[in-house]
Amino acid sequence: MTKKHPDDDFSSFQDAVKGVKPLKNDRIDLYAHPVNPRPFSDRNQYSDNQQAPLLSDVRESVEVTSEEFIFFARPGLQMKAQKHLRQGKVTIEDHLDLHGLTINEARDILLEFINFTQKRGIRCIRLVHGKGYRANSNKPVLKNKVNSWLRQHPEVLAFSSTQPKDGGTGAVYILIKSA
C-alpha cells in the first residue's frame, strides 16, 4: 500500500474545481433593520398640545436587573405577533434613545414620541433605555421606569427586550396601536 502525498490531494482538488464559478447569494434578510430609520431628534417638529396623560411613577411593576429580559403584551394580541416581537422579526420604523436624560425628560419625550408615531401610522419602534450600569443603585433606574410606563400607556400593545443586534436588554421593541 502506497501513501499519497498531501500535494497530490491538493492538486487533484484544484483540477476538479478548475473552471467552477462561485455562486452569488440571492437570499434577502427579511428582518434586516435599516441602519438609521428616521430618528426622533428634532422635538420641535413633533410637538403637540394634546399630550397623553402623564404616566405615573407610583404604579411600579416588579423591578428588573440590567440583564433581565422584559416582555409585556395586552390581552388579545395574537401569539404569533408576540413571538415575532420577542424574536425581533419586526420592521423597526423609527427609534428613540433615552440615554443621558433625567426621568422627567425621558417620560415627556417618550409620551411625545409615542403620540408622534401613532399619528403617522408607525407600528413598531425601538426604544433604547440602556442597562443602567452607571446608575448609583444596583438596579437600572430608567429601564425600570420604561417597563412601568409602557405597561400604563394605552397605545402600547406590547413590548419586548430586543435582540442583541438591536441593543439586547438595553432596548425594547414597542408595538403601537394603529390610529
N, C-alpha and C positions, 0 to 999 in steps of 0.2 A: 504494500500500500504506500503510495507516494503522497507526501504532504504538498498541499497547494501553497504557493507563496501569496502573502496578502496583496501584493501588487497585481497578481493575476485576477483576483476578485474585483479589485477596483477598476482595472482596465476592462474587464468583462462588463461591469456595470456601466461604465462610460460608453461602451459600444452599444449596449442595449438601449440607453436613453438618448442616443445621438439623434438629433432632429426633433426631439419632443419639445413642444412649446408649453410654457406654464399657463394654467387656466386662470382667467380673471374671476374674482369673486363677484357674483351677481346678486348676492343677498343684501337686503336692506335691513338695518336695525330699526324695527318698527317702533321701538320705545326710546329712541335717541332723543335727548332733550336739546333744544337749542342752547348754544353756549351762553348767549346773553339775550333772553327774551326781554321784552320791554320792561326795564326795571322801574320801579316806583321811586324815582329820585327827586323830581321837582314837585313838591307837595302843592305848590300854588295852582297847578293845572288840575288837581284832583279835589281841591277843597269844595265843600258843600255845606250849606247851612243846615241841612237835615241830617244831623248826626244821629246815629243809633244811640239808645240809652247807654249810659256808662256801665261798664262791666264791673261787677263787684269783686273786691278783694276779700270780702268776708266769707263768701262761699268758696272755700278752697277744696280742691279734690285731694286725694291721697298724694303726699309728697313723693317725688321720684328722684332717683340719683342721676348723675351725669350720663352714665352709660345705659340707663334703663330705656327700653323701647316703650313708647306710648302709643295708644290707639283708642279711638272713640268713634262710634257710629250711631246715628239716631235710629230708633226703631223704624222698620220699613225699608231701609236701604238694602238692596239685593246683596246676597252673599258674594256673588261674582264681582260686583263693584267694590265691595270691601276687600276682597282678595287682591284685585288689581291694584287698589290703592296701597295696600301693605307691601306688595311686590314691586312697586314703582312702575307699573305698566300703565302709566297715565301720561298724558301730554301736559307738561307744565307750560301754562300760557303766560305767566308772569311770576315775579318773585319779589320778596321784601326781606331785607336784612336788618335786624334789630340790634346788632352788636353796638355796644357803647352808649345805648340810650338808657335814661332813667326809667323806672317803672311807669310813671305817669306819661312820659313821652311815648314809650312803647305802646301803652294802651291806646292813646289818642291816635297814633299813626296806624295801628292795627285796625281800629274802627274805621278810619278814613279809607284805608286800603281795601277792606272787605266791601265797603259801600261802593267804592270805585269799580272793583272787579265785577260786582253783581250787576251794576248798571250797564256795563259794557259786555255782558254776556260771557264773561270769563268763568269757566267751570272749575279749573284746577290751578292752584298756586302753590309755590314753595315758600315757606316762611323759615328763615334762619334765625334761631334764637340763641344758639351757642350752647356749650356744655357747662358753662359756669365754673371753669377751672380757676378763674381769677377772683371768684367770689370769696368773701371773708368767712362765710359759713361752709359747712360740708355739703350742703345741698345747693343745686343751681337755682338761683332766685328767679331769673327770667323764664327759664324752662318751665318751672312750676306755675308761674303766673299765666303763661301762654296756655298750658294744659288746662287750667281753670277757666280762663276767659273764653277759649274756643268752645268748651262744653256749654257755656252760658249763651253764646251768640246764636240767635235764632236762624241766621242764614247759613250756618255751618252744618253741612250734612254729616261730614266725617273728617277725621284727620288721623294721620299715622306718621310715625318716625320714618324718615327717608332711608333709602338705600345708601350704602357707603359712598357711591359715586356722586350723590346729591347732598351729602352732609351728614349721613348716618343719624345718630341720636342727637345731633346738634341742630336738626332742622325737622320740619314736618311738611308733608303734603296735605293740603286742605282742599276738600271738595265743597264747593259753594252751590247753594240752591240757584236754579235758574230763575231769572226775574219774571 
